Amino acid sequence: MVHGAFVGGWSFETFRSPFETAGHRVLAPDLRGHGAKEPSDAVIGVSIRDYADDVVELCADLEQPPILIGHSMGGLVAQLAARRVRPKALVLLAPSPPWGLVGWSMEAALTAVGAQMASLMSNGALEPSREIMRLGTLDRMPPHAAEPILERMRPESARAVAETLNWWLDPFMNSSIGSGPLPIPSLVISGGADQVHSAASGRLVAERIGGEFLNFPEMSHWLVGEPGWEAVAETALEFIGRELRAAA
C-alpha cells in the first residue's frame, strides 16, 4: 500500500485491516523522507521517480509479485512502479493522474502553486496546509478524527509535487508512465465529492491505464479512512479476488 503526499504508511492503519483479515500480508512502508523520525528536510530534492524506485526496490525482495494499492499521489507512484514490477493487480484510490492528464481542482491548484514556489526556493520542502487539508482532503472526517491525522502530517518534496501537478513544466517527464495501457488488471476508485482529484479525473486515469473505474458518489478524497471506507476496501478486495482467481 503506497501512501500519498504529506503522510506516511500510517495512513493505511485502518484501511489495511480487512485485507489482513482476508489473509493478505500487507506492507505499508514510509516512502523516503516520510518516516516519523526522519528530519523535515529529508524530502528535499526527491523526485516522484525516486518514490517509485523505493517501491520497485521493496518489491524486488518479495517472493512473488505483489498487489499494489496506491492512494492519491501514492496512486501515481504505484502507476510508475507497476510497469517495472508487473504486480498481480493494481488498485488506485483517488489517484494523481500521470503525465499528460489534467486533473485540476481548487486544492490541487493551490498546492501546485505552493509547490512551484517552494521548488524555486532553497529548502524545496512543502509544508502541509492544515486548513486546505481539513477542507479538501479530510472534509468528511469528523473533527476529532481529522485532528490526529493533521498532527502527523509531514513536509512533502516540492519537486515531487511539482512534477505531479505541474507536469507540463517538467522536461524530463518524470510522471510519465510510458506509452500504452498498463499490462496489469487495474481498478481506479474515486469519490464523487472529491475536491482533490475528481471522479472525472479518476475516469481519465482508468482509461489511460486500461483499467476499470468505479465512482462512490458520496465519498471524498480520504478513501482510506473517511466514513464509508469499508465499502471501498470491500470493493478492492472483490476485484483482487476475482483477478487472482482468473489468473489461477
Secondary structure, DSSP 8 states (H G I E B T S, - for coil): -B--TT--GGGGTTTTHHHHHTT--------TT-STTS-GGGGTT--HHHHHHHHHHHHHTSSS--EEEEETHHHHHHHHHHHHH--SEEEEES----TT-----HHHHHHHHHHHHHHHSSS-EE---HHHIIIIITTTS-HHHHHHHHHH---EEHHHHHHHHSGGG-TT-TT---SS--SS-EEEEEETT-SSS-HHHHHHHHHHHT-EEEEETT--S-TTTSTTHHHHHHHHHHHHHHHHHHH-
